[in-house]
Amino acid sequence: MDGDYMERMAREYRATLGAAANSSAARDAAYLVERQIEWIDAARMRQGQATRTLSYLKALKNKTLAALRALIGEQSVPDFKAGGCRVQGNLYRKLVESQIELFVLLDRMGAEGTDVAELLDTETRALGILGVL
């Protein structure tokens, strides 16, 4: 391979990463996943039966959040609210609606040139878990 070709590929890769780091879609997705984790914690407090399923769902969301934070270039420490999350309405409905919104954001990130295949795979599994609940 030619050295100029490799250098051009490296520049394009760096530009793509820079665009992803400055992308509002990645930040919005990270914020949305943080809210989902809060809602999952609230659901775990309300329901005693599905705690194992909700714990697995929370683990998937934490994996997604860590990947998004790494993509953005921020620390992987989430900024949840200190107290418990008081959610008005149906938690399941909020989780499903936010999951759809998250897929839209991930598609937008993919259109911007970010490789989101692993994130989409993880979130597809999370959607399957939501279907079980």
Secondary structure, 3 states (H helix, E strand, C coil): CCHHHHHHHHHHHHHHHHHHHCCHHHHHHHHHHHHHHHHHHHHHHHCCCCHHHHHHHHHHHHHHHHHHHHHHCCCCCCCCCCCCCCCCCCHHHHHHHHHHHHHHHHHHHHHCCCCCHHHHHHHHHHHHHHHHC
